Amino acid sequence: MKIRLGTRKDSIAIKAIDSSIDSDPNRAALIDVSLKERAIRVALDDSKIIGYSIINNSFFHRHTLEILMVDESRRREGIGRALLRNAQAELGDSTELWTSTNESNKLMQSLLESEGFERTGIVENLDLDDPEIIYFKTLEK
Ligand SMILES: CC(C)(COP(=O)(O)OP(=O)(O)OC[C@H]1O[C@@H](n2cnc3c(N)ncnc32)[C@H](O)[C@@H]1OP(=O)(O)O)[C@@H](O)C(=O)NCCC(=O)NCCS
C-alpha cells in the first residue's frame, strides 16, 4: 500500500469508495474543495484508491482529521490505521490533531483510542440521538 496526496484526477475514484456519498449531501463538494486545497491523502493498492483522509483546520482552526474513509470491501486490513498515522506524520510542526466521530461509531473510537487519542468533549444535537464525540492527540515531535 502507498499513501500520496490526492489530485483533482482522483475525484471520481474517491467518491466511488465513499460509503457516505449518497447520504451526506455535502460530501461530494467537500471532496472537491479538499482536493483543490491539497487536503486529501489517498491510500492506493497498485494504482487503485482504497481509502482517503481529509485534514484541514475545520475545528476551531486546529489541525483536524475531518474524514477517514476506507473502501467497504477493504476494511479491517490496517488501511484506516495507516492513513491515520500518515495524517499525524504529515502535520509538520503542529503538535496536535483533532477529530470527532459519532457515539455510535465504535470502530472509529476503537481505532482512535488505540492510537492514543483522548476523548475531550461531546456535542449533542448534530445528529438525532447520536452525539458527536470530540477527540484529540498531542503529537510527539
Ligand atoms: C473507521 C474506518 C476508517 C476504519 O478503517 P479500517 O481500515 O477498517 O481500520 P483498520 O483495519 O486500520 O483497523 C484499525 C482498528 O480499528 C478497529 N476496528 C476497525 N474495524 C473493526 C471491526 N470491524 N471490529 C472491531 N474493531 C474494528 C480496531 O481497533 C482495529 O485495530 P485491530 O485490527 O488491531 O484490532 C472504516 O471502518 C471506515 O471507513 N468506516 C466508515 C467511515 C467512518 O466511519 N469514518 C470515521 C469517521 S470520519
The ligand as a Tripos MOL2 file, in Angstrom:
@<TRIPOS>MOLECULE
LIG
   48    50     1     0     0
SMALL
NO_CHARGES

@<TRIPOS>ATOM
      1 C1        -13.3960    3.5300   10.7190 C.3       1 LIG1
      2 C2        -12.6290    3.0200    9.4810 C.3       1 LIG1
      3 C3        -11.9230    4.1880    8.8120 C.3       1 LIG1
      4 C4        -11.5760    2.0010    9.9620 C.3       1 LIG1
      5 O1        -10.7840    1.6390    8.8490 O.3       1 LIG1
      6 P1        -10.1470    0.1700    8.6990 P.3       1 LIG1
      7 O2         -9.1580    0.2040    7.6010 O.co2     1 LIG1
      8 O3        -11.2180   -0.8430    8.6050 O.co2     1 LIG1
      9 O4         -9.4420    0.0420   10.1200 O.3       1 LIG1
     10 P2         -8.1240   -0.8020   10.4410 P.3       1 LIG1
     11 O5         -8.1400   -2.1020    9.7020 O.co2     1 LIG1
     12 O6         -6.9330    0.0720   10.2940 O.co2     1 LIG1
     13 O7         -8.3930   -1.1380   11.9660 O.3       1 LIG1
     14 C5         -7.8660   -0.3230   12.9580 C.3       1 LIG1
     15 C6         -8.5880   -0.5850   14.2730 C.3       1 LIG1
     16 O8         -9.9240   -0.1190   14.2210 O.3       1 LIG1
     17 C7        -10.7590   -1.0020   14.9860 C.3       1 LIG1
     18 N1        -11.6560   -1.7020   14.0630 N.ar      1 LIG1
     19 C8        -11.7650   -1.4910   12.7320 C.ar      1 LIG1
     20 N2        -12.7160   -2.3150   12.2210 N.ar      1 LIG1
     21 C9        -13.2160   -3.0510   13.2460 C.ar      1 LIG1
     22 C10       -14.2290   -4.0430   13.3630 C.ar      1 LIG1
     23 N3        -14.9290   -4.4490   12.2910 N.pl3     1 LIG1
     24 N4        -14.4940   -4.5390   14.5900 N.ar      1 LIG1
     25 C11       -13.8070   -4.1350   15.6750 C.ar      1 LIG1
     26 N5        -12.8180   -3.1810   15.6300 N.ar      1 LIG1
     27 C12       -12.5450   -2.6360   14.4410 C.ar      1 LIG1
     28 C13        -9.8110   -1.9630   15.6880 C.3       1 LIG1
     29 O9         -9.3530   -1.3400   16.8660 O.3       1 LIG1
     30 C14        -8.7000   -2.0360   14.6560 C.3       1 LIG1
     31 O10        -7.4800   -2.4590   15.1910 O.3       1 LIG1
     32 P3         -7.0830   -4.0140   15.1830 P.3       1 LIG1
     33 O11        -7.3440   -4.5180   13.7730 O.co2     1 LIG1
     34 O12        -5.6390   -4.0040   15.5680 O.co2     1 LIG1
     35 O13        -7.9960   -4.6640   16.1820 O.co2     1 LIG1
     36 C15       -13.5700    2.2770    8.4750 C.3       1 LIG1
     37 O14       -14.3780    1.3620    9.2050 O.3       1 LIG1
     38 C16       -14.4600    3.2020    7.6790 C.2       1 LIG1
     39 O15       -14.0870    3.6850    6.5960 O.2       1 LIG1
     40 N6        -15.6770    3.4560    8.1850 N.am      1 LIG1
     41 C17       -16.6370    4.3390    7.5060 C.3       1 LIG1
     42 C18       -16.2410    5.7900    7.6210 C.3       1 LIG1
     43 C19       -16.0830    6.2380    9.0440 C.2       1 LIG1
     44 O16       -16.8710    5.8980    9.9150 O.2       1 LIG1
     45 N7        -15.0370    7.0630    9.2860 N.am      1 LIG1
     46 C20       -14.7410    7.6010   10.6130 C.3       1 LIG1
     47 C21       -15.4100    8.9070   10.8890 C.3       1 LIG1
     48 S1        -14.9770   10.1730    9.6890 S.3       1 LIG1
@<TRIPOS>BOND
     1     1     2 1
     2     2     3 1
     3     2     4 1
     4     2    36 1
     5     4     5 1
     6     5     6 1
     7     6     7 2
     8     6     8 1
     9     6     9 1
    10     9    10 1
    11    10    11 2
    12    10    12 1
    13    10    13 1
    14    13    14 1
    15    14    15 1
    16    15    16 1
    17    15    30 1
    18    16    17 1
    19    17    18 1
    20    17    28 1
    21    18    19 ar
    22    18    27 ar
    23    19    20 ar
    24    20    21 ar
    25    21    22 ar
    26    21    27 ar
    27    22    23 1
    28    22    24 ar
    29    24    25 ar
    30    25    26 ar
    31    26    27 ar
    32    28    29 1
    33    28    30 1
    34    30    31 1
    35    31    32 1
    36    32    33 2
    37    32    34 1
    38    32    35 1
    39    36    37 1
    40    36    38 1
    41    38    39 2
    42    38    40 1
    43    40    41 1
    44    41    42 1
    45    42    43 1
    46    43    44 2
    47    43    45 1
    48    45    46 1
    49    46    47 1
    50    47    48 1
@<TRIPOS>SUBSTRUCTURE
     1 LIG1         1 GROUP 0 **** ****
